[in-house]
Amino acid sequence: MSHPDRIMRVRQRLDAALDPVRLEIDDESEHHLGHAGAASGGGHYAVTIVSERFRGLAPIARHRAVYAALGGLVGTDIHAISIKALTPDEERTSG
């Protein structure tokens, strides 16, 4: 079951904090039915975010920036999240 309101909240927070040039949010919750996170109501998401703000940041710092942007959504609306965080240059050369 998809939760468009959750995805909208995630999108709003990431847009505001990281000004992405591309942002994809995939709800993978249905693949985790029966998992403890699904039982508690938290969703499972895969995020691909491309932002100039990641320039010069190590991968762990990029992930920290995403988690900081999401704030209180992690642990409530979001049980698990997979993050792919790139600069625009990295996206151009990887694809």
N, C-alpha and C positions, 0 to 999 in steps of 0.2 A: 504494500500500500504506500503510495507516494504522499508526501506531506508538503504541498506547495507553499504553505505559510512558513514552514521551517526553512525551506530553500530560499524563500524571499528574504528572511531575516539574515541568513548566512550571506547572501549576495549583498544586501545593504551594508553589512558590516565590513565585508572585504572591499567593496567599492569605496567606501568612505575612508578606510585606513590605508589602502594600498594602491588605489587608483589604477586598477589593471587595464591593460589594453585588450586582454582576453581573459574570460573567466568562465569555466565550465564546472558545473556542480551536478554530479550524478548521484542519485539516491539508490544505494545498493542494499537498502534495508530488507527487501524481500528475499535476498540471498542469505539472510542471517536469521530467518524465523526460527524460534526455539532457542536462540542464543540469549544469554542473560540480559544483554543490552536491549534486545527487541522486547523482552518481557517487561522491562522497566519503562519502555516507551521511547528510549533514545534511538536516534537513527544512525545508520552507517552511510557515510558519504565518501565519494572520491572527488577531489578538487584539483583541477588544473588551473593554475593562475600564472599569468604572464604580466610582469610589472617591471618598469624601469627602477622601481624602488629596491629591487633585489640586486642591482648592480653592486659588485664589490662585497656582497655578503656570502658567507659560507652557507652550505645547505642547512645546517642546524640553525643558523641565525634566520634564514628565510622561514623555516618551519616555526620558529619562535614568534616571528612577526605575524604569521597567520594565526597562531593560537592566541596571541595578544589581541588581535583584531576581533576574534570570535568571542573572547572574554567568557562571560557566564553561560554562553550557549553550550560550551564543552562541559559535559557531565549532566546536562539537562536535556536539551534538544538533540545534542550530538553525543552518541555513545562512542563512536569510532570514526576516524577520518584518515583517509589516505591523501597525501599532499604531493603534488608535482608543481614545484615553484621555479619558474624560469625568467630570465630577462628576455626582452624582445630579440636581441641578437642570438641568444641560445636557442630560442624557438626557431628562428630562421635557419640556423645551421643544423638543427637536429631533424628537420622535417623535410 
